[in-house]
Amino acid sequence: MENKINRGIVLRLAKYLRVLHKLKSLGFVKVFSNNLGDAIGVTPAVVRKDFSTVGIPGNKRGGYNIDLVIGELERILGKEDQQEVVVIGCGRIGKALIEFAEFTREGISISAGFDADPEIVDRQARIPILPVDELDAFVKANDIRVAVLAVPDAAATAVFEDVIQAGIGGVLNFTTVDLKCAKCDYENCPVKCVIHSVNIGLEIENLFYLVRLKQQERAEAEAALVGSVS
């Protein structure tokens, strides 16, 4: 069943898991699909379909056992063990990510940072920042599978190629460069790399568009109401 999971389902499963942990901390033992749906903004039918896709049993009347669902979601999402990540590029964004406390609560551990600037390198830091030319050896020695890329755009493609050559399969891309393997497609990629890009500028533009759209809808609704009254 798990081979049917797409990225949309994975994101929702992660949201369900956070909600379930909060409910458990409040003393809840069971939860219903409408509770989870309301919490993350989807319908109860979507919740039931997502859980059915990954093989989590439940029903409308009995609901879901929170402990059982948490255990299964953590297994599916790979959260049973600490998840080790490296950050490449330790400028403002990279350092902010390294110090982000929420990662620890989510079971994510930043193993090290890497940077090409010798003045930024700090082997004695709580989370060491190492020279980028040590990336390959560190990744292989520590079985690192995911990297956060926060380098300048001009260096993004070259650093990304180094990341793939090191054997890292997942990249969270904070640059504005559209990254992809230069010499292979997904089917032929030796590491089956997965890239998720976070373009803050585009996200803000999207928010402005949605805000304008809501304002336009509200104005049209108000105009229609005034017209019906008159």
C-alpha positions, -999 to +999 in steps of 0.1 A: +000+000+000+028+024+009+040+026-027+008+046-035+019+074-012+024+107-030+039+139-017+005+154-009-004+124+014+030+125+030+026+162+040-009+155+054+004+124+073+030+147+090+003+172+099-019+144+113+011+132+134+016+166+150-021+169+159-021+134+173+009+142+196-009+173+209-041+154+215-022+126+233-005+152+255-040+164+265-050+130+276-070+118+246-071+081+237-091+082+205-097+106+177-122+108+149-116+117+112-136+149+116-113+160+144-082+155+123-098+170+093-108+202+111-073+205+126-055+205+092-082+218+069-094+188+050-127+168+050-131+137+071-134+117+039-098+128+030-085+117+064-102+083+060-089+078+025-053+088+035-054+063+064-068+036+042-041+042+016-014+035+042-033+007+059-044+023+091-076+007+103-105+027+118-142+035+114-167+063+117-182+052+150-151+038+168-126+063+156-088+058+157-067+047+186-042+076+190-013+055+202-016+030+174-019+057+147+011+076+161+032+044+160+021+036+125+026+071+112+061+073+127+070+041+111+057+052+077+074+086+079+107+071+092+104+088+126+112+058+147+149+067+147+165+102+149+167+117+114+202+131+106+205+161+083+233+184+072+230+221+063+252+233+034+257+270+033+259+286+068+251+322+062+220+338+078+195+313+065+217+283+072+226+294+107+190+301+115+181+265+104+209+250+124+196+268+155+159+260+149+148+243+181+116+227+165+138+203+145+147+185+178+111+182+189+103+167+155+130+141+158+153+158+133+190+163+142+213+187+124+245+167+124+267+194+109+269+225+088+292+230+058+306+262+043+332+272+018+342+303+038+371+295+063+359+323+085+325+306+090+340+272+097+338+263+134+347+228+144+341+235+181+305+248+178+277+228+194+268+218+159+301+219+140+305+239+108+330+221+086+347+229+053+325+219+024+353+198+009+348+174+038+311+168+029+316+136+010+336+118+038+311+130+065+281+119+045+295+084+040+307+081+076+274+092+091+250+077+066+234+111+058+205+110+034+191+145+035+207+179+031+194+215+033+209+237+006+213+273+016+242+285-006+243+315-029+225+309-061+257+311-081+271+281-063+239+261-061+243+238-091+279+229-084+272+222-048+241+202-056+262+180-079+286+174-050+256+165-028+244+139-052+278+125-058+282+121-020+251+099-021+225+122-005+191+113-018+170+142-005+176+180-008+156+208+007+165+237-016+165+272-003+181+287-034+161+302-062+178+278-087+157+250-103+179+221-093+180+187-111+206+162-120+227+173-150+235+138-164+204+117-156+167+116-152+149+101-122+148+066-136+185+065-142+196+084-111+218+062-090+205+078-057+169+084-069+172+120-057+142+140-044+143+178-044+119+200-026+124+238-032+114+265-008+113+298-027+103+324-001+098+351-026+073+330-046+055+320-015+050+357-005+039+366-040+013+338-038+001+352-004-004+386-019-024+371-048-046+352-024-051+382-002-061+403-033-085+375-044-102+374-010-106+411-010-121+411-045-145+383-035-155+402-004-160+434-023-182+416-049-202+400-022-208+433-005-218+450-038-242+422-046-258+425-011-262+463-016-277+457-050-302+432-036-313+456-008-318+485-031 
